[in-house]
Amino acid sequence: MSSRRSPISDMTIFKYSLSGLNERSFMLKEIALSASDNELSEFAHQVSLYSGCSHHRHQISIAKRLIEEGTKAWNSISQNNHKIRWEDVVFEIEEHFMKVACCSSRSLTQQDFELLRRIAGCREYLSQEKFEKMWCWLFPVAFTLSRDWINAMWSSTSPKWIEGFITKEEAEFSLQGPRGVQEPGTFILRFPTSRSWPHPDAGSLIVTYVGSDCTLHHRLLSLEPIYCERETNVKPLQDMLLAEPELSRLGRIIRSH
């Protein structure tokens, strides 16, 4: 056992590792309010060791910034109102997203906003509770896009490596197409819409592709290298994707409505 003493108790580490997503979210919000960056880093390390899942490390490490940026964003958007009309907040949501994602060249589309609205579960008005639900999905995605390894892919328009925020069903519909399944090797990149912070896969990328058996497959991409401070030796993601024998060409999104 290490001689280092963590200010966060072993019981808290065990409880976090064994809890569900809602309890983990509550615990992380409490811990992030008082813990230093070093203490959070140590907590993330211990949870990864105990749970055997290194993906927890990233979700814990971004907790403090996610909460702080989210609080600033809501205070700026709400102006002390309990709820705001959705149409009045989309510009500021985009502004905060682009700031976290370190991207000034690509705006969110109407389709992107519609998906965010569905994730938030709001209709005409956005409350703080629904904003936080949306933010717990949007911030990990924006943080992923801020990394050099993938930022250029998001900004690229020719080819358009990442079409935008789409659902699993939209990706499947696009690859099946009105004329049948597209050629084997055709793929689409997407963010899983059912994975929100602090889920280990929040902000990850999934490649949906047509396999050699002409059926659709979904593969979660490991983004561990982009969360490391040393990204200099990492091959560009597009090179890694096209090096896969099952992936050969980008697909395009076809909206069903």
C-alpha positions in Angstrom: 0.0 0.0 0.0 1.2 3.5 -0.7 2.4 5.6 2.2 0.6 8.6 0.8 -2.5 9.6 2.7 -5.4 10.8 0.6 -7.6 13.5 2.2 -10.5 11.7 0.6 -11.3 8.6 2.6 -11.0 5.0 1.4 -14.7 4.6 2.2 -15.6 7.5 -0.2 -13.4 5.8 -2.9 -15.1 2.5 -2.5 -18.6 4.0 -2.3 -18.0 6.0 -5.5 -16.6 3.0 -7.4 -19.7 0.9 -6.5 -22.4 3.5 -6.9 -24.7 4.3 -9.8 -24.4 7.3 -12.0 -26.7 9.6 -10.0 -24.9 8.9 -6.8 -21.5 9.4 -8.4 -22.7 12.7 -9.9 -23.8 13.9 -6.4 -20.6 12.7 -4.8 -18.4 14.4 -7.4 -20.2 17.7 -7.1 -19.7 17.6 -3.3 -16.0 16.6 -3.5 -15.1 19.1 -6.3 -16.4 22.0 -4.1 -13.7 21.4 -1.5 -11.0 19.3 -3.0 -7.9 20.8 -4.7 -6.8 19.7 -8.2 -4.1 17.5 -6.7 -6.6 15.8 -4.4 -9.1 15.2 -7.3 -6.2 13.8 -9.3 -5.3 11.4 -6.5 -9.0 10.5 -6.0 -9.3 9.7 -9.7 -6.1 7.5 -9.5 -7.5 5.5 -6.5 -10.9 5.0 -8.1 -9.3 3.8 -11.3 -7.2 1.3 -9.3 -10.1 0.0 -7.2 -12.6 -0.2 -10.1 -10.2 -1.5 -12.6 -11.5 1.1 -15.1 -9.2 3.9 -16.2 -12.0 5.8 -17.9 -13.2 7.0 -14.5 -10.0 9.0 -14.2 -11.0 11.5 -16.9 -14.5 12.1 -15.7 -13.3 12.9 -12.2 -10.5 15.1 -13.5 -12.9 17.3 -15.4 -15.4 17.6 -12.6 -14.2 20.9 -11.1 -14.1 22.7 -14.4 -17.4 21.1 -15.6 -19.2 22.4 -12.5 -17.5 25.8 -12.5 -18.0 26.5 -16.2 -21.6 25.2 -16.0 -22.4 27.5 -13.0 -21.0 30.5 -14.9 -22.9 29.6 -18.0 -26.2 29.2 -16.2 -25.8 32.4 -14.3 -25.0 34.2 -17.5 -27.9 32.7 -19.4 -30.6 32.9 -16.6 -29.9 36.4 -15.2 -31.5 35.1 -11.9 -34.6 33.8 -13.7 -35.8 30.4 -12.8 -36.4 29.4 -16.4 -35.7 30.9 -19.8 -37.3 30.4 -23.2 -35.2 28.0 -25.2 -35.0 30.3 -28.3 -33.4 33.0 -26.1 -30.5 30.8 -24.9 -29.3 29.0 -27.9 -26.7 31.7 -28.8 -25.2 31.7 -25.4 -25.1 27.9 -25.2 -23.2 27.9 -28.5 -20.9 30.6 -27.2 -20.0 28.5 -24.1 -19.6 25.4 -26.2 -17.2 27.0 -28.6 -15.2 28.4 -25.8 -14.7 25.0 -24.1 -14.1 23.3 -27.5 -11.5 25.9 -28.5 -13.2 26.2 -31.9 -14.2 29.5 -33.5 -14.7 28.3 -37.1 -17.6 25.9 -36.7 -21.0 26.8 -35.3 -23.7 24.5 -34.1 -26.5 23.7 -36.5 -30.3 23.8 -35.9 -30.1 19.9 -35.8 -27.4 20.1 -33.1 -29.6 22.4 -31.0 -32.6 20.1 -31.5 -30.6 17.2 -30.1 -29.4 19.3 -27.2 -33.0 20.2 -26.5 -34.0 16.5 -26.4 -31.1 15.6 -24.1 -32.2 18.4 -21.8 -35.8 17.2 -21.9 -37.1 20.7 -22.3 -39.9 22.1 -24.6 -40.5 25.8 -24.6 -38.6 26.7 -21.4 -35.2 25.7 -20.0 -34.8 25.4 -16.2 -31.6 25.1 -14.3 -32.2 21.4 -13.7 -32.7 20.8 -17.4 -29.7 23.0 -18.3 -27.5 20.9 -16.0 -28.7 17.7 -17.6 -27.8 19.1 -21.0 -24.4 20.5 -19.8 -23.4 17.1 -18.3 -23.6 15.8 -21.9 -22.3 18.8 -23.8 -19.2 19.7 -21.6 -17.4 16.3 -22.0 -18.1 16.5 -25.8 -16.7 20.0 -26.0 -13.7 19.0 -23.8 -12.9 16.1 -26.2 -13.1 18.5 -29.2 -10.7 20.9 -27.5 -7.8 18.4 -27.8 -5.4 18.9 -30.7 -5.9 15.2 -31.6 -9.5 15.7 -32.7 -10.0 19.5 -32.9 -8.9 19.7 -36.5 -11.4 16.9 -37.4 -14.3 18.8 -35.9 -13.3 22.0 -37.7 -12.8 20.3 -41.1 -15.5 20.8 -43.6 -13.9 19.0 -46.6 -14.1 16.2 -45.7 -16.5 16.6 -42.9 -15.2 14.0 -40.5 -17.8 14.6 -37.8 -21.2 15.6 -39.2 -22.5 16.9 -35.9 -24.6 15.8 -33.0 -26.6 12.8 -34.2 -28.3 9.8 -32.6 -27.6 6.1 -33.1 -30.8 5.8 -35.1 -29.8 8.6 -37.5 -26.4 7.0 -38.1 -28.0 3.7 -38.8 -30.6 5.2 -41.1 -27.9 7.0 -43.0 -25.8 3.9 -43.6 -28.8 1.7 -44.5 -30.1 4.4 -46.8 -33.3 4.4 -48.9 -31.6 2.2 -51.5 -30.2 -0.3 -49.0 -27.1 -0.8 -47.0 -24.1 1.2 -48.2 -20.8 -0.3 -49.2 -18.8 -2.3 -46.6 -16.3 0.0 -44.9 -18.6 3.1 -44.9 -18.5 4.7 -41.5 -19.9 7.7 -39.5 -18.5 9.2 -36.3 -20.8 10.2 -33.5 -21.0 11.0 -29.8 -23.1 8.6 -27.8 -26.2 10.6 -26.8 -27.0 8.3 -23.9 -23.6 8.9 -22.1 -23.5 11.9 -19.8 -21.0 12.9 -17.1 -19.9 11.1 -15.0 -20.4 8.0 -17.1 -17.0 6.7 -18.1 -17.8 7.0 -21.8 -19.2 10.6 -21.7 -17.6 12.6 -24.5 -16.3 9.6 -26.3 -16.6 8.9 -30.0 -18.4 5.9 -31.5 -17.8 4.8 -35.1 -20.9 3.2 -36.7 -19.9 1.3 -39.8 -21.0 -1.2 -42.4 -19.0 -4.4 -41.8 -17.8 -6.9 -44.4 -20.9 -8.9 -43.6 -23.1 -6.0 -44.8 -24.5 -5.4 -41.3 -24.1 -2.4 -39.1 -21.6 -2.3 -36.2 -20.9 0.2 -33.4 -17.4 0.5 -31.9 -16.4 2.8 -29.0 -13.1 4.5 -29.8 -10.5 4.7 -27.0 -9.7 8.4 -26.5 -7.2 7.8 -23.7 -4.3 9.3 -25.7 -6.1 12.7 -26.0 -6.6 13.1 -22.3 -2.9 12.6 -21.7 -0.8 15.7 -21.3 1.7 14.4 -23.9 -0.1 14.2 -27.3 3.0 14.7 -29.5 3.5 11.1 -30.4 -0.1 10.3 -31.1 -1.1 9.7 -34.8 -4.0 11.8 -36.1 -7.3 10.1 -35.5 -8.2 10.2 -39.2 -5.0 8.2 -40.0 -5.8 5.7 -37.3 -9.3 5.3 -38.6 -8.4 4.7 -42.2 -5.6 2.3 -41.1 -8.4 0.0 -39.9 -9.2 -2.7 -42.5 -12.9 -2.4 -41.7 -13.1 1.3 -42.4 -12.5 2.8 -45.8 -14.8 5.7 -46.6 -16.8 8.4 -44.8 -20.6 8.2 -44.9 -22.9 11.2 -44.9 -25.9 11.9 -42.7 -29.3 11.5 -44.2 -32.0 12.9 -42.0 -35.2 10.9 -41.8 -37.3 14.1 -41.3 
